[in-house]
Amino acid sequence: MLDFCAAEGITADIELLPSAEVNDALARLGRNDVHYRFVLDMSDLD
């Protein structure tokens, strides 16, 4: 399935958030204010 999606250009819609906004993301989940999937960018952690 992953090969098919790659070949056809099928991707997932995401909202990329910095890891510092994890509390905001959780609050939005609680309010059902999420239109796509959240992805936390962990590259800003030391």
N, C-alpha and C positions, 0 to 999 in steps of 0.2 A: 504494500500500500504506500509506503514512503517513497519507493522508486516511482510509482505512478504519479503521486503528487508532485514530486520534483520534476518529472518529465512534462507534466501539464501546467506547471506554475501555480499549483494550488497551495495557498498559504493560510495561516490563521491570522485573524485580526487580533492584535494585542495592544495594550496600553503599557508602555515601558515607564517604570517609575524608579527613581533612585532609592536605594535602601533606606535612606533617612526618612522617606515618606511612608514607611510601613504602617505607622499608626493611622495616617490618613486613609490608606488603602483599606485597612480593617474597618474603619468607621464607615467608609463608603459601601463596603460589603454589607454591613449591618443595615444600611439605609436602602439596599437594593439599587444603588446608584452606579452600577457597573454595566457597561454596554458590551465590553469585550472581555478578554482575559487579562488579568494583571500579570506582569512579569517584573520582578524586582531585579534591578541591576546591582549585583553584588560587587562589581569591580571597584566601587568607591570605598570598600572596607579595607582596613589595613591589617 
